[in-house]
Structure formats: structure tokens, C-alpha cells
Amino acid sequence: MKQVDRIIASYHNDKSALVQILLQVQKENRWLPGEALQRISQKLDIPLSQIYHIATFYKAFSLTPKGKHTACVCLGTACHVRGAPKILDKAEQVLGIKAGGTTKDMLFTLEKVNCLGCCALGPVIVVDEEAHGNLVPSKVEEVFKKYD
């Protein structure tokens, strides 16, 4: 828990920095472990239930382990009409997981989203912050091979 203590100290044990502290813990762990939330609760004297309320309210937080890379398949209208459901099916097949899951090797977490805001590139998969657009199912495996 030294890592959590260090993060809290960097915010001067300020309760009002809770969201920033949670973001930093998640950045370093790729999720919010229960032990870390308990430590934050103790150090900041904030009820654990309040911390869980915040951690479950914001989509940016995860209470389950995430992969090294997050792959988001856009299912917005523009991507959908250009074949995004087939792209999602192929991504699930290639990675061996369903959307919302993480590969056993913890390399990828696959998510489906309603819109990524890059409609002209549709259908698109964004891995971390890199967009891979104008996809066809036969090109999906190539997208994932670029990451280790």
C-alpha cells in the first residue's frame, strides 16, 4: 500500500482530491483494487461506501482488472451501418473474449462504445488512443498484432 500512500501524500492528504487520487491509483494499476480503496478510506477518513459510490458512478473507473491495452469498438450509427457489428464479432473471435472482458494474458480489454467521434473513419476500433478506421473483418487481426 506504499504506492497508495505515496499518491495520497502527493495530494497532501486532501479529501477534496479524491477523484484525482482514484484516477492516479487506476492509472498505475489499470483498475481500482479493493485494498487500495480501503486504504484511501482509512487515510482520508472517508467512508468506504462513499468511495465505492464515486468509483461506480464514473465510467472512467473500473473495479475489475483491465488489460494493458483497451480496445474500443464503435457501434455508433455511422459505424453500425458500415458493418461495426461484424467488426465486433471478429474482435471477440480474435481475442477470445466477449465485449467487456479482458484476455487471460491481461494484454487487451475489449469494450463496445456508442460513439468515438470519428464517424468518417467508421467502422473503427480505437486501441488506447490510436484509431484504426475503415475496417473490414479481415483486417481486425492485424490491428491487434501491432500491440504487445
C-alpha positions in Angstrom: 0.0 0.0 0.0 3.0 2.2 -0.2 2.0 3.2 -3.7 -1.4 4.4 -2.5 0.1 6.2 0.4 2.5 8.0 -1.9 -0.3 9.0 -4.2 -2.4 10.3 -1.3 0.6 12.2 0.1 1.2 13.8 -3.3 -2.3 15.4 -2.9 -1.4 16.5 0.7 -4.0 14.1 2.2 -6.7 16.4 0.8 -10.2 14.8 0.8 -11.3 17.1 -2.0 -8.7 15.4 -4.3 -10.5 12.0 -4.0 -11.3 11.8 -7.7 -7.8 12.7 -8.7 -6.4 10.2 -6.3 -8.6 7.5 -7.7 -7.6 8.4 -11.2 -3.9 8.1 -10.3 -4.4 4.8 -8.5 -6.2 3.5 -11.5 -3.5 4.8 -13.9 -0.9 2.9 -12.0 -2.9 -0.3 -11.6 -5.2 -0.2 -14.6 -8.1 -0.7 -12.1 -9.1 0.1 -8.5 -8.2 -2.8 -6.2 -10.5 -3.1 -3.2 -7.4 -2.9 -0.9 -6.5 0.4 -2.4 -10.0 1.8 -1.8 -9.9 0.6 1.8 -6.5 2.3 2.3 -7.8 5.6 0.7 -10.8 5.4 3.0 -8.6 5.0 6.1 -6.0 7.6 5.1 -8.6 10.3 4.1 -11.2 9.4 6.7 -13.9 9.0 4.0 -16.5 6.2 4.4 -15.7 3.3 2.1 -19.3 3.4 0.8 -18.7 6.9 -0.4 -15.6 5.9 -2.3 -17.4 3.0 -3.9 -20.2 5.3 -4.8 -17.8 7.5 -6.7 -15.9 4.6 -8.2 -19.0 3.1 -9.6 -20.7 6.3 -10.7 -18.0 7.4 -13.2 -17.4 5.2 -16.2 -13.7 6.1 -16.2 -13.2 3.9 -13.1 -13.0 0.1 -13.1 -13.3 -2.2 -10.2 -12.1 -5.2 -12.2 -8.6 -5.6 -13.7 -8.1 -4.1 -17.2 -5.7 -5.2 -19.8 -2.6 -3.4 -20.8 -4.4 -2.1 -23.9 -8.1 -1.1 -24.1 -9.7 -1.7 -27.5 -13.0 0.1 -28.1 -15.2 -0.9 -31.0 -17.5 1.9 -32.0 -21.2 0.8 -32.6 -22.5 4.3 -33.3 -24.9 4.9 -36.2 -22.2 5.7 -38.8 -20.1 2.7 -37.8 -23.0 0.4 -37.4 -24.3 1.0 -40.9 -20.8 0.4 -42.2 -20.5 -3.0 -40.6 -19.4 -2.4 -37.0 -21.3 -5.4 -35.6 -19.2 -7.7 -37.8 -16.0 -5.9 -36.6 -17.0 -6.5 -33.0 -17.7 -10.2 -33.7 -14.3 -10.6 -35.3 -12.5 -8.7 -32.5 -14.2 -11.1 -30.0 -13.2 -14.1 -32.0 -9.6 -12.9 -32.4 -9.1 -12.0 -28.7 -11.2 -15.0 -27.5 -13.3 -12.8 -25.2 -16.7 -11.0 -25.3 -17.0 -7.2 -25.1 -16.5 -6.1 -21.6 -13.9 -8.8 -21.0 -10.1 -9.0 -20.6 -7.8 -11.5 -22.2 -6.3 -14.1 -19.9 -2.8 -12.7 -20.6 -4.1 -9.2 -19.4 -3.0 -7.7 -22.7 -6.4 -6.5 -24.0 -9.7 -5.3 -22.6 -12.4 -5.2 -25.3 -15.2 -2.6 -25.0 -18.0 -1.5 -27.2 -19.0 2.1 -27.2 -21.8 4.1 -28.7 -19.7 6.7 -30.4 -16.0 7.6 -30.6 -16.5 10.8 -32.6 -14.6 9.7 -35.7 -17.5 8.8 -37.8 -15.7 9.4 -41.1 -13.4 6.5 -40.3 -16.1 4.0 -39.5 -16.1 1.3 -38.7 -13.4 2.0 -36.2 -11.5 0.4 -33.3 -9.6 2.6 -31.0 -6.8 0.9 -29.1 -5.6 3.1 -26.3 -5.8 6.4 -28.2 -4.9 5.1 -31.7 -7.8 4.9 -34.2 -7.9 2.1 -36.7 -10.6 3.0 -39.2 -12.3 1.9 -42.4 -12.0 -1.6 -41.1 -13.3 -4.8 -42.6 -13.4 -8.1 -40.6 -10.3 -9.5 -42.4 -8.2 -6.6 -41.1 -9.2 -6.8 -37.4 -6.5 -9.4 -36.5 -3.8 -7.1 -38.0 -4.9 -4.3 -35.6 -4.2 -6.4 -32.5 -0.9 -7.7 -33.8 0.6 -4.2 -33.5 0.4 -4.3 -29.7 2.4 -6.3 -27.2 
